[in-house]
């Protein structure tokens, strides 16, 4: 038995409240911490690719990218199945500003201190465990939304110079 004592306070009075727990608190089998919401902040950038809704620029976890369950944009339950939602952290403790779908299924990750490329194809589909960040540039990106123009993505680097990137291969 674990005795506990608390003081209940109201604007006009207070009282001691005591109780005895029969068993000690136990570890929970499931633990769920929201990566975004009212407590940690809301995503500042949203994208759609590979039949998934994606979120990035999360105030609580700035290096995170979140993809929904494939074909179910309102389901963010992370798992190991190929269609489950995905949460990945970009390398080098960066802040992910934007994720832009590129030509031929790839994705470009525009960050505060780098530009990354995520190859996505038939042999490497977008699914849990398949995300690989390939460095394109160590030049950071400005908080100006990149725009896809044909086979090129136009963006502003951290020095506010206009740049362009094309998917490797």
N, C-alpha and C positions, 0 to 999 in steps of 0.2 A: 504494500500500500504506500502511495506517495501522497503525503498531505500537501495541500495547496491553500494559500490564503491570498485573497485579493481584496481591494477596497473599491466598492462601488460608489461613485461620486455623482451627485446631481447638483443643480444650481442652488438648492436649498438645504441639502443634507448629505451625509455620507454614512456608510455602514460597512463593516467588515463581513466578508463572505468567505466561508471556508468550505472545503469539500475534500473528499478523499477519493483518489483514483484507485480502482481495483487492480489495474495492470498498468505497467509503464507504457508510454507511447511507443509504438512500433514503427519500423521503417515501412514506407508505402511501397506497394508493388509497382505502381505507375507514378511517374513524376512528369508533370506537364508545365513547362514554362513558355509563355508566349514570347515569340521573337519580336512581334510588333503588336501594338494596341494602345490603349489609353495610357498605360503605365510607362511603356518604353518609347512611344512615339509611333507615327504612321509612316509608311513608305513614301518617299518623295518622288519615286520614279516607277512606272509600270510599263510592261512590255508584253507582247504576245508572240510566241514562236513555238513551233513543233506541237501545236494543238494544246499548249499549256499557257496559263496566265503567269507572268513573272513579276516579281517585286525586287527593288533594290533601293539603295540610298536610305537605309534604315537607321534612324537616329540611335537606337539602342545597340545595334550591331552593325557598324558602318561597312565592314568588309563582307557582309552576307549577301547572297543572292538566293531568292526563293522561287521555285517553280511549282505550280499546282499539280495535282493529279492530272494525268493525260486525259483530255476530253471532259474534265470536270473542274472548271475554273474556280469554283467556290470551295473546293476540298483541298486543304493543305496538310492532310495527315501524312507525315513522312513515314516511309517504310523502305523495304529492300526489293519489293517487286518492281519490274520494269516500268509499270504505269504509275507507281506511287509518287507522291510529292518529293521534292528534293530541296535540301538546304546545303549550300556550299559556301566556303569562305575563300575569298580571293587571297592570293599570296601577298606577303610583305606588309601586312597590317595596313592596308590601304582603305580608302573610302570608295566604294563603287557608286559612281554617279549615274551611269546609264549602261544598259545592255541593249545592243542593237543587232537584230538578225541580219546576217550577211548573205552574200550569194552562196548558193549550193548548200544551204542548211547550217552553215557555221554561225557562231555568235561572237560579237566583239564586245569586250568589257572595258568601258571607259572609266578610269579611276583617277584619284587625286595625284598619284605618283607613277602611273604606268598605264599602258594600253595592252590588254591581253586578248588572245584569240582562243576560242573554244571550238575545236574541230568537231563537227557532227556530220556523220554520214551513215551509210548502210552498215558498215562494219563497226562503227562507234556511235550508236544512237544516243539520244539524250535520255538517260535513265540513271537511277542512283548508282554510284560507283564508277560511272564512265566519264565524269567531268575532268578534263585535263586543261590547265591554263598554260598557254604557250605565249611567251613574251614577244610582243611586237615592238614596243618602244618603252624606254624608261622615262620618257617625257610625259609628265602628267597632263591631264585634260582639264579644260575649263568647264564650269557648270553651265554650258550652253549645249542644248540638245543636238546631238549629231543627226545628220540627215542622209538617207540613202539616195544616191543618184545613179541609176543603172547598176553597174558592177562596182561602184565606189561608194564609200561612206565619207562624207565631208564632215569635219569636226574642227573645233578650236582647241589648240593645245594650251598648256598652263600659261604660256606667255601671250595668249590671245592672238596667235598667228593661225591662219586657216591652213589646215592640213587635210590630207586624204589618205585612205587606206583601202586596199583591195585584198580579198581573201587569198592566202597563200595557195599556190598550186593553180 
